[in-house]
């Protein structure tokens, strides 16, 4: 299991606890911090999942990245 997945899950759990504590006490700032930590933890967990999938299937990941690069190059987005 990737380090990003572990820290992401921990941060997401902390965010849930913070949001619940903020809701119980009526503290909007603490509740907002909890929501932020949930989102950040979820994003970090997704990064960990992506890293694991690249390690398991490097050629598929390379082909997908090349395809996306080709499509963006053809669109000439700058």
DORO-89651 format. One record per atom (N, C-alpha, C, O): chain; x, y, z. Coordinates in Angstrom, 1 decimal. Example, Ala and Ser with C-alpha at 12.3 -4.5 7.8 and 13.67 -1.06 7.14 Angstrom:
<recs>
<A, <13.2, -5.7, 7.8>>
<A, <12.3, -4.5, 7.8>>
<A, <13.2, -3.3, 7.8>>
<A, <14.2, -3.3, 8.5>>
<A, <12.8, -2.2, 7.1>>
<A, <13.7, -1.1, 7.1>>
<A, <12.9, 0.0, 7.9>>
<A, <13.4, 1.1, 8.0>>
</recs>
This chain:
<recs>
<A, <0.8, -1.2, 0.0>>
<A, <0.0, 0.0, 0.0>>
<A, <0.9, 1.2, 0.0>>
<A, <1.9, 1.3, 0.7>>
<A, <0.5, 2.2, -0.8>>
<A, <1.3, 3.4, -1.0>>
<A, <1.2, 4.4, 0.2>>
<A, <0.1, 4.4, 0.9>>
<A, <2.2, 5.1, 0.5>>
<A, <2.2, 6.0, 1.6>>
<A, <1.2, 7.1, 1.5>>
<A, <0.6, 7.6, 2.4>>
<A, <0.9, 7.6, 0.2>>
<A, <-0.1, 8.6, 0.0>>
<A, <-1.5, 8.1, 0.3>>
<A, <-2.3, 8.8, 0.8>>
<A, <-1.7, 6.8, 0.1>>
<A, <-3.0, 6.3, 0.4>>
<A, <-3.3, 6.2, 1.9>>
<A, <-4.4, 6.5, 2.4>>
<A, <-2.2, 5.9, 2.7>>
<A, <-2.3, 5.8, 4.1>>
<A, <-2.5, 7.2, 4.7>>
<A, <-3.5, 7.4, 5.5>>
<A, <-1.7, 8.2, 4.3>>
<A, <-1.8, 9.5, 4.9>>
<A, <-3.1, 10.2, 4.4>>
<A, <-3.8, 10.9, 5.1>>
<A, <-3.6, 9.9, 3.2>>
<A, <-4.8, 10.4, 2.7>>
<A, <-6.0, 9.9, 3.4>>
<A, <-6.9, 10.7, 3.8>>
<A, <-6.0, 8.6, 3.7>>
<A, <-7.1, 8.0, 4.5>>
<A, <-7.1, 8.6, 5.9>>
<A, <-8.2, 8.9, 6.5>>
<A, <-5.9, 8.8, 6.5>>
<A, <-5.9, 9.4, 7.9>>
<A, <-6.4, 10.8, 7.9>>
<A, <-7.1, 11.2, 8.8>>
<A, <-6.0, 11.6, 6.9>>
<A, <-6.4, 13.0, 6.8>>
<A, <-7.9, 13.1, 6.6>>
<A, <-8.6, 14.0, 7.1>>
<A, <-8.4, 12.2, 5.7>>
<A, <-9.8, 12.2, 5.5>>
<A, <-10.6, 11.9, 6.7>>
<A, <-11.7, 12.5, 7.0>>
<A, <-10.1, 10.9, 7.5>>
<A, <-10.8, 10.6, 8.8>>
<A, <-10.7, 11.7, 9.8>>
<A, <-11.7, 12.0, 10.5>>
<A, <-9.6, 12.4, 9.8>>
<A, <-9.5, 13.6, 10.7>>
<A, <-10.4, 14.6, 10.3>>
<A, <-11.0, 15.3, 11.1>>
<A, <-10.6, 14.8, 9.0>>
<A, <-11.5, 15.8, 8.5>>
<A, <-12.9, 15.5, 8.9>>
<A, <-13.7, 16.5, 9.2>>
<A, <-13.3, 14.3, 8.8>>
<A, <-14.7, 13.9, 9.2>>
<A, <-14.9, 14.2, 10.7>>
<A, <-16.0, 14.7, 11.1>>
<A, <-13.9, 13.9, 11.5>>
<A, <-14.0, 14.2, 12.9>>
<A, <-14.1, 15.7, 13.2>>
<A, <-14.9, 16.1, 14.0>>
<A, <-13.3, 16.5, 12.5>>
<A, <-13.3, 17.9, 12.6>>
<A, <-14.7, 18.5, 12.2>>
<A, <-15.2, 19.3, 12.9>>
<A, <-15.2, 18.0, 11.1>>
<A, <-16.5, 18.5, 10.6>>
<A, <-17.6, 18.2, 11.6>>
<A, <-18.5, 19.0, 11.9>>
<A, <-17.6, 17.0, 12.1>>
<A, <-18.6, 16.6, 13.1>>
<A, <-18.5, 17.4, 14.4>>
<A, <-19.5, 17.8, 14.9>>
<A, <-17.3, 17.6, 14.9>>
<A, <-17.1, 18.5, 16.1>>
<A, <-17.5, 19.9, 15.8>>
<A, <-18.1, 20.5, 16.7>>
<A, <-17.2, 20.4, 14.6>>
<A, <-17.7, 21.8, 14.3>>
<A, <-19.2, 21.9, 14.2>>
<A, <-19.8, 22.9, 14.6>>
<A, <-19.8, 20.8, 13.7>>
<A, <-21.3, 20.8, 13.6>>
<A, <-21.9, 20.7, 15.0>>
<A, <-22.9, 21.4, 15.2>>
<A, <-21.3, 19.9, 15.9>>
<A, <-21.9, 19.8, 17.2>>
<A, <-21.7, 21.1, 18.0>>
<A, <-22.7, 21.5, 18.7>>
<A, <-20.6, 21.7, 17.9>>
<A, <-20.3, 23.0, 18.6>>
<A, <-20.8, 24.2, 18.0>>
<A, <-20.9, 25.3, 18.6>>
<A, <-21.2, 24.1, 16.7>>
<A, <-21.7, 25.3, 15.9>>
<A, <-20.6, 26.2, 15.4>>
<A, <-20.8, 27.3, 15.1>>
<A, <-19.3, 25.6, 15.4>>
<A, <-18.2, 26.4, 15.0>>
<A, <-18.0, 26.2, 13.5>>
<A, <-17.6, 25.2, 13.0>>
<A, <-18.3, 27.2, 12.7>>
<A, <-18.3, 27.1, 11.2>>
<A, <-16.9, 27.0, 10.7>>
<A, <-16.6, 26.3, 9.7>>
<A, <-15.9, 27.7, 11.4>>
<A, <-14.5, 27.6, 10.9>>
<A, <-14.0, 26.2, 11.1>>
<A, <-13.3, 25.7, 10.2>>
<A, <-14.3, 25.6, 12.2>>
<A, <-13.8, 24.2, 12.4>>
<A, <-14.4, 23.2, 11.5>>
<A, <-13.8, 22.3, 11.0>>
<A, <-15.7, 23.5, 11.2>>
<A, <-16.4, 22.6, 10.2>>
<A, <-15.8, 22.8, 8.8>>
<A, <-15.7, 21.8, 8.1>>
<A, <-15.5, 24.0, 8.4>>
<A, <-14.9, 24.2, 7.1>>
<A, <-13.5, 23.6, 7.0>>
<A, <-13.1, 23.0, 6.0>>
<A, <-12.7, 23.6, 8.1>>
<A, <-11.4, 23.0, 8.1>>
<A, <-11.6, 21.5, 7.9>>
<A, <-10.8, 20.8, 7.2>>
<A, <-12.6, 20.9, 8.6>>
<A, <-12.9, 19.5, 8.4>>
<A, <-13.2, 19.1, 7.0>>
<A, <-12.7, 18.1, 6.4>>
<A, <-14.0, 20.0, 6.3>>
<A, <-14.4, 19.7, 4.9>>
<A, <-13.1, 19.8, 4.0>>
<A, <-13.0, 19.0, 3.1>>
<A, <-12.3, 20.8, 4.3>>
<A, <-11.0, 20.9, 3.6>>
<A, <-10.1, 19.7, 3.7>>
<A, <-9.6, 19.2, 2.8>>
<A, <-10.0, 19.3, 5.0>>
<A, <-9.1, 18.1, 5.2>>
<A, <-9.7, 16.8, 4.6>>
<A, <-9.0, 16.0, 4.1>>
<A, <-11.0, 16.7, 4.5>>
<A, <-11.6, 15.6, 3.8>>
<A, <-11.3, 15.6, 2.3>>
<A, <-10.9, 14.6, 1.8>>
<A, <-11.4, 16.8, 1.7>>
<A, <-11.1, 16.9, 0.3>>
<A, <-9.6, 16.7, 0.0>>
<A, <-9.3, 16.0, -1.0>>
<A, <-8.8, 17.2, 0.9>>
<A, <-7.3, 17.0, 0.7>>
<A, <-7.0, 15.5, 0.9>>
<A, <-6.1, 15.0, 0.1>>
<A, <-7.5, 14.9, 1.8>>
<A, <-7.3, 13.5, 2.1>>
<A, <-7.7, 12.6, 0.9>>
<A, <-7.1, 11.7, 0.5>>
<A, <-8.9, 13.0, 0.4>>
<A, <-9.5, 12.2, -0.7>>
<A, <-8.6, 12.4, -2.0>>
<A, <-8.3, 11.4, -2.7>>
<A, <-8.1, 13.6, -2.2>>
<A, <-7.2, 13.8, -3.3>>
<A, <-5.9, 13.0, -3.2>>
<A, <-5.4, 12.5, -4.1>>
<A, <-5.3, 13.1, -1.9>>
<A, <-4.1, 12.4, -1.7>>
<A, <-4.3, 10.9, -1.9>>
<A, <-3.4, 10.2, -2.3>>
<A, <-5.4, 10.3, -1.5>>
<A, <-5.7, 8.9, -1.6>>
<A, <-5.8, 8.6, -3.1>>
<A, <-5.3, 7.5, -3.5>>
<A, <-6.4, 9.5, -3.9>>
<A, <-6.4, 9.2, -5.4>>
<A, <-5.1, 9.2, -6.0>>
<A, <-4.8, 8.4, -6.9>>
<A, <-4.2, 10.1, -5.5>>
<A, <-2.8, 10.1, -6.1>>
<A, <-2.1, 8.8, -5.8>>
<A, <-1.4, 8.2, -6.6>>
<A, <-2.3, 8.3, -4.5>>
<A, <-1.8, 7.0, -4.2>>
<A, <-2.3, 5.9, -5.1>>
<A, <-1.5, 5.0, -5.5>>
<A, <-3.6, 5.9, -5.4>>
<A, <-4.2, 4.9, -6.2>>
<A, <-3.6, 5.0, -7.6>>
<A, <-3.3, 3.9, -8.3>>
<A, <-3.4, 6.2, -8.1>>
<A, <-2.8, 6.4, -9.4>>
<A, <-1.4, 5.9, -9.5>>
<A, <-1.0, 5.2, -10.5>>
<A, <-0.6, 6.1, -8.4>>
<A, <0.8, 5.7, -8.4>>
<A, <0.8, 4.1, -8.4>>
<A, <1.7, 3.5, -9.1>>
<A, <-0.1, 3.5, -7.7>>
<A, <-0.1, 2.0, -7.6>>
<A, <-0.5, 1.5, -9.0>>
<A, <0.1, 0.5, -9.4>>
<A, <-1.4, 2.1, -9.7>>
<A, <-1.8, 1.6, -11.0>>
<A, <-0.7, 1.8, -12.0>>
<A, <-0.5, 0.9, -12.9>>
<A, <0.1, 2.9, -11.9>>
<A, <1.2, 3.1, -12.8>>
<A, <2.3, 2.0, -12.5>>
<A, <2.9, 1.5, -13.5>>
<A, <2.5, 1.7, -11.3>>
<A, <3.5, 0.6, -10.9>>
<A, <3.1, -0.7, -11.5>>
<A, <3.9, -1.5, -11.9>>
<A, <1.8, -1.0, -11.4>>
<A, <1.3, -2.3, -11.8>>
<A, <1.2, -2.5, -13.3>>
<A, <1.4, -3.5, -13.9>>
<A, <0.8, -1.4, -14.0>>
<A, <0.7, -1.4, -15.5>>
<A, <1.4, -0.2, -16.1>>
<A, <0.7, 0.7, -16.6>>
<A, <2.7, -0.3, -16.2>>
<A, <3.4, 0.9, -16.7>>
<A, <3.2, 1.1, -18.2>>
<A, <3.1, 2.3, -18.6>>
<A, <3.1, 0.1, -19.0>>
<A, <2.9, 0.3, -20.4>>
<A, <1.5, 0.9, -20.8>>
<A, <1.4, 1.7, -21.6>>
<A, <0.5, 0.4, -20.1>>
<A, <-0.8, 1.0, -20.3>>
<A, <-0.8, 2.4, -19.9>>
<A, <-1.4, 3.3, -20.6>>
<A, <-0.2, 2.8, -18.7>>
<A, <-0.2, 4.1, -18.3>>
<A, <0.6, 5.0, -19.3>>
<A, <0.1, 6.2, -19.5>>
<A, <1.6, 4.5, -19.8>>
<A, <2.4, 5.3, -20.8>>
<A, <1.6, 5.5, -22.1>>
<A, <1.6, 6.6, -22.6>>
<A, <0.8, 4.5, -22.5>>
<A, <0.0, 4.6, -23.7>>
<A, <-1.1, 5.6, -23.5>>
<A, <-1.4, 6.4, -24.4>>
<A, <-1.7, 5.6, -22.3>>
<A, <-2.8, 6.6, -22.0>>
<A, <-2.2, 8.0, -22.0>>
<A, <-2.8, 8.9, -22.5>>
<A, <-1.1, 8.2, -21.3>>
<A, <-0.4, 9.5, -21.3>>
<A, <-0.1, 10.0, -22.7>>
<A, <-0.3, 11.2, -23.0>>
<A, <0.4, 9.1, -23.5>>
<A, <0.8, 9.5, -24.9>>
<A, <-0.5, 9.9, -25.7>>
<A, <-0.5, 10.9, -26.4>>
<A, <-1.6, 9.2, -25.5>>
<A, <-2.8, 9.5, -26.1>>
<A, <-3.4, 10.8, -25.7>>
<A, <-3.8, 11.6, -26.5>>
<A, <-3.3, 11.1, -24.4>>
<A, <-3.8, 12.4, -23.9>>
<A, <-2.9, 13.5, -24.5>>
<A, <-3.4, 14.6, -24.9>>
<A, <-1.6, 13.3, -24.5>>
<A, <-0.7, 14.3, -25.0>>
<A, <-1.0, 14.6, -26.5>>
<A, <-0.9, 15.7, -26.9>>
<A, <-1.2, 13.5, -27.2>>
<A, <-1.5, 13.7, -28.7>>
<A, <-2.8, 14.5, -28.9>>
<A, <-2.8, 15.4, -29.7>>
<A, <-3.8, 14.1, -28.1>>
<A, <-5.1, 14.8, -28.3>>
<A, <-5.0, 16.3, -27.9>>
<A, <-5.5, 17.2, -28.7>>
<A, <-4.3, 16.6, -26.8>>
<A, <-4.1, 18.0, -26.4>>
<A, <-3.2, 18.8, -27.5>>
<A, <-3.5, 19.9, -27.7>>
<A, <-2.3, 18.1, -28.0>>
<A, <-1.4, 18.7, -29.1>>
<A, <-2.3, 19.0, -30.3>>
<A, <-2.0, 20.0, -31.0>>
<A, <-3.2, 18.1, -30.7>>
<A, <-4.0, 18.3, -31.8>>
<A, <-5.0, 19.5, -31.6>>
<A, <-5.4, 20.1, -32.6>>
<A, <-5.4, 19.7, -30.4>>
<A, <-6.3, 20.8, -30.1>>
<A, <-5.7, 22.1, -30.0>>
<A, <-6.3, 23.2, -30.2>>
<A, <-4.4, 22.1, -29.9>>
<A, <-3.5, 23.3, -29.8>>
<A, <-4.0, 24.3, -28.7>>
<A, <-4.3, 25.5, -29.0>>
<A, <-4.2, 23.7, -27.6>>
<A, <-4.6, 24.5, -26.4>>
<A, <-3.4, 25.1, -25.8>>
<A, <-2.4, 24.4, -25.4>>
<A, <-3.4, 26.4, -25.6>>
<A, <-2.3, 27.1, -24.9>>
<A, <-2.9, 28.3, -24.2>>
<A, <-2.1, 29.1, -23.6>>
</recs>
